[in-house]
Structures are given as C-alpha cells and as structure tokens.
Amino acid sequence: MFLLVVIGSIIFSVPWDYIAIRERIWYFTEQHIFGILLFGLPIEEWVFIIFMALLFSTITALLMEKYGVKA
C-alpha cells in the first residue's frame, strides 16, 4: 500500500514541480540545495515528496486502525 502511495505521489508531484520551476512559479537557489538534480528537480524535493507521501499514508493507516475502518 505504501509503495502505491509513493508512486502515485511521484506521478502527480514531479510534473507539477517541474512545470512550476520551469515557469518560475518557484525556484531553488544553489546555496539552499545540495546541487544534485534528478530529472530537473533537486534531490531534496524528491525526498520531500516521498516522505510526505509516507507520512500521510501512515497517519491514514493509523487512524483507520484506531477507528475500525476497513479498507
């Protein structure tokens, strides 16, 4: 389940971020990133996308377990 969430978040977030950077909606300065780019995005952005997907899917799973919601 978590792998599907991460893949889904990457599928939707990477194009969104890439377009936003290309259109100069937001940017990353060289002094604030490691300088490693993967498909035009800083590695920090990839880590952020993956960890946010894991965080929210974990919270969702815990709440579903606590309140007895069946998937």
C-alpha positions as CSV (number, residue, x, y, z in Angstrom):
1,M,0.0,0.0,0.0
2,F,2.7,2.5,0.9
3,L,4.6,1.8,-2.3
4,L,1.5,2.6,-4.3
5,V,1.1,5.9,-2.4
6,V,4.7,6.9,-3.0
7,I,4.4,6.0,-6.7
8,G,1.2,8.0,-7.0
9,S,2.6,11.0,-5.3
10,I,5.6,10.9,-7.6
11,I,3.5,10.6,-10.7
12,F,1.5,13.7,-9.7
13,S,4.0,15.8,-7.8
14,V,7.1,15.6,-10.1
15,P,5.4,17.1,-13.2
16,W,3.7,19.7,-11.0
17,D,7.1,20.7,-9.5
18,Y,8.9,20.6,-12.8
19,I,6.4,22.9,-14.5
20,A,6.4,25.3,-11.5
21,I,10.2,25.5,-11.7
22,R,10.2,25.9,-15.5
23,E,7.6,28.7,-15.3
24,R,9.4,30.3,-12.5
25,I,6.5,30.0,-10.1
26,W,9.0,28.8,-7.5
27,Y,12.8,28.1,-7.6
28,F,15.6,26.7,-5.6
29,T,18.8,28.7,-5.0
30,E,22.1,26.9,-5.3
31,Q,23.1,27.9,-1.7
32,H,20.0,26.1,-0.3
33,I,20.2,22.8,-2.1
34,F,22.9,20.1,-2.4
35,G,23.2,20.6,-6.2
36,I,22.1,17.1,-7.1
37,L,19.4,17.2,-9.7
38,L,17.3,14.2,-10.8
39,F,15.0,14.9,-13.8
40,G,15.3,18.6,-13.2
41,L,14.4,18.6,-9.6
42,P,16.7,18.8,-6.6
43,I,17.2,15.6,-4.6
44,E,15.7,17.4,-1.6
45,E,12.4,17.8,-3.5
46,W,12.3,14.0,-4.2
47,V,12.9,13.2,-0.6
48,F,10.2,15.7,0.5
49,I,7.7,14.1,-1.9
50,I,8.5,10.6,-0.8
51,F,8.5,11.4,3.0
52,M,5.2,13.4,2.8
53,A,3.5,10.5,1.0
54,L,4.8,8.1,3.7
55,L,3.8,10.5,6.5
56,F,0.2,11.0,5.3
57,S,-0.3,7.3,4.4
58,T,1.0,6.3,7.8
59,I,-1.3,8.7,9.6
60,T,-4.3,7.5,7.5
61,A,-3.5,3.8,8.2
62,L,-3.2,4.5,11.9
63,L,-6.5,6.4,12.0
64,M,-8.2,3.7,10.1
65,E,-6.9,1.1,12.5
66,K,-7.8,3.2,15.5
67,Y,-11.4,3.9,14.4
68,G,-12.0,0.4,12.9
69,V,-12.4,1.5,9.3
70,K,-11.9,-1.5,6.9
71,A,-10.0,-0.8,3.7
